[in-house]
Amino acid sequence: MTARKSGFIVGAVAGAGVACAALAGVGMRMGGADAAEAPAIRPVSAGAPAFAPPPGAPMSFADIFEKVSPAVVQINVTSKASPPSLRIPGLEGFDIVPRGQKGKPGPGQGQDGEDGDSPATPKQQSAGSGFFISADGYIVTNNHVVADADDIQVVLKDGRELKATLVGRDEGTDLAVIKVIDPKAKGADFPYVNFENQAKPRVGDWVITIGNPFGLGGTATAGIISAYNRDLGDNTSSFVNYIQIDAPINRGNSGGPSFDIYGRVIGVNSAIYSPSGGSVGIGFAIPADIAEDTAKQLIAGGKVVRGYIGVTIQDFSAESAEALGLKDVKGAIIAEVTAGGPANKAGLLPDDILTAVNGVAVANRSELTREVAKARPGEGVKLSIIRDGKPRVVTVVSGTRPAEGSLLGNDDQDQDNGATPTPDKPASQKIDALGLTLGPIDPASRQTYKIDSEIKGLLITGVKGDSDAGEKGLAKGDVLSTINGAPVVSVAEVNSAIATAKKAGRTSVLVKVIRQNRPVFVPLKIAP
């Protein structure tokens, strides 16, 4: 299930530039293979520098910059003018520089700028960053920098402008690979940098980023690693456990590298958290191991192939576990099983709780998705599940994960915000313990709320505003389908389920609610 949330995390693509992130390095000094122990601070004597850095701080990042900056490029993209798609809906768009403002043909002009017989397709320009990973011209950047590109040019540190082509891109990680194909670069031996997957920097270690913020190519910034394993709440977080850094990054830095103090790439700048659109010291980078593996697959086949079992899932929270009497159980709960998909063929069911994949424990839906994605299509995937309170293992033969766009489309349901609510029926009854008013689903209700004929349960006709249900967003028109895994089609069954939970000493129940024909699990507190 696609996670969507509001906030200010934005993808780092640009018209004049791009937003992005970076991360920190390891060690106590620049250069060399081993970190040297920093000397203690001594009093400044005559003729000594006026500033003595604290232990662990380099006097300058200049050596690193000189070493790696030739491998970092500015990426200029020309594409058809259309509203760019954001990775998180509802946030501000990216700045666009129309071609007409650059003296190039605009709408209604021919290729030489004269009036044409028909309007030309409007064009837009955007810019980002990238870096060479091989001497023969392969460059890593962000998917959102080049996703809709009609023309790609890279600008090297020495000022050369070279034509490049898209090799492959991956929406799941927001990564892409392009390659220089300009005849002027034939036989060129490009400077490149390497990914660092072994010496993982610690939180607090130095990081330096180089990129193209606001079109200012070759810009270096430095900071530290602020945190690991950040979830941005967007679709990429199913495959990327982001690194948070505080090195300033802005629009145009997207796709640029983050280096440790030995000049090794530890991440690819991808997003920032920003109320204003500029850097506030919270940026996010894709870890090097994920970037390297994705780049290798894109170079080899132009796409990334991931395992797929065909379920819609959501986090199985601690509150949900308490409602079912499953203390300390973590994982993901199945809301839907795709008909005819691998999970369906293996016998997985809605309400099954997934706790491990091939023996690797998973704490949430993102971890589950990442582990399943590691499987090759056709491989058996052993899933540890809990069904009806009992553990079991189910083997699913992995399929091939469809493109992220097609999966997202399944989550985007048409909404009829102008629907007129059906008046409460005499048969509706208040369930004070849950703060809900429930009634039967009649033909008029199905038409009003567009409820599919196969959906069974009770129609929510009222929600008490200050109840737990109200605070968690349940609304009139939702369908209460199950309580603690048991189907409910009558108020008596609801009351019985609540009584059973109370008798077991539980203070909440886990309900399945159907909204716009999609299921979601919600733990609800039982009011006294």
ABEGO torsion letter per residue (X at the ends): XBBBBBEABBBBBBAABBBBBBBBBBEABBEEABBBBBBBBBBBBBGBBABBBBBGBBABAAAAAAAAAAABBBBBBBBBBBBBBBABBGBBBBBBBBAAAAGBBBBGBBAAGBBBABBBBBBBBBBBBBBBABAAGBBBBBAAAAAABABBBBBBAAGBBBBBBBABBBAAAGBBBBBBABAAABGBBBBBBBBBAABBBBBGBBBBBBBBBGGBBGBBBBBBBABBGBBAGBAAAAABBBBBBABBBBBGABGBBBBBAAGBBABBBABBBBAAGBBAGBBBBBBAAAAAAAAAAAAAAGBBBBBBAGBBBBBBBAAAAAAAGBBGBBEBBBABBBBGBAAAAAGBBBGBBBABBGGBBBABAAAAAAAAAABBBGBBBBBBBBBGGBBBBBBBBBBBBBBAAAAAAAABBBBBAABBBBBBBAABBBBAAAGBBBBBBBAAAAAAAGBBAABBEBBBABBBAABAAAAAGBBBGBBBABBGGBBBABAAAAAAAAAAAAAAGBABBBBBBBBGGBBBBBBBBBBX
